[in-house]
Amino acid sequence: MRTEVSETPLYVQFGCGLSAPPSWINFDSSPTLRIQRVPIVGSVLGRRDGYPPFPDNVRYGDIVRGLPIATQSYQGVYCSHVLEHLSLDDLRVALRNTRSYLREGGLFRLVVPDLERLCREYLESSDDNAALNFMELAHLGVRQRSRGLGGVMRTWLGNSAHLWMWDYKSLSQEILDAGFSPVRRAAIGDSSDERFNDVEDPGRWEGCLGLEAVK
C-alpha cells in the first residue's frame, strides 16, 4: 500500500542529491541514502569514501518504482541530471509517473546534459584528445574498471554512469509521448512559477539542456 506524505508544500523534486530546499519535498533513490538512514550502521558505512551525509529532509524514493505521494496533487516537479542515468524503458516509466503526480496545468522542469552540444564540440575540436574528452564529459566511457569488493561498492553507491543521452528533439518527443503538452526548451530562472527558483542551481544548467512541460 502506498504511503502518502504531506501535501504541503506542493512541489516535488526527485533525484535531489544534496540539494534539498525546505520549500520542496525531496526524494533520492541513492543506495548511499538508504545506508545512511540505517541506525548505527549508517553512521559508519554510509559516510565513508567521500560520500557526504544527505540532508535530513531527503526521503528515499524511486521515480521509476513510484514515489510515496498522491497523484494529481502537485503544482511542480523538478529533476536535475537524473534522466540520463535511466535506461530508455525506465525513462518512459519515470515520465508517466511524473505526469501522474501533477495537477492539471502543473509544470515539470528538468535539466540534463546536452548531447547535441557535446557532439558539436567534439566534431569541431582540433584537439587530439577530443574523443577522450567527449567520452568523459558524456560519462559514457569507463577509464578504469572497479575491482575488488571495495571498488564494486563504490561504483554501486556512486551510480554516476549515463545510460542514455538526450538532445532536445528526442527528449521533447518522449515527454510529449508521455502525455505532456506543450513542451519547450527552458533556461534557468525563466519559469512562470517562482518556486522553481528555490531548487534550480545555475551550475547544473550551464551548457546543459533544460526543458519545461505542462500537464
Secondary structure, 3 states (H helix, E strand, C coil): CCCCCCCCCCEEEECCCCCCCCCCEEEECCHHHHHHCCCCHHHHHCCCCCCCCCCCCEEECECCCECCCCCCCEEEEEEECCHHHCCHHHHHHHHHHHHHHEEEEEEEEEEECEHHHHHHHHHHCCCCCHHHHHHHHCCCCCCCCCCHHHHHHHHHHHCCCCCCCECHHHHHHHHHHCCCCCEEEECCCCCCCHHHHHCCCHHHHCCCEEEEEEC
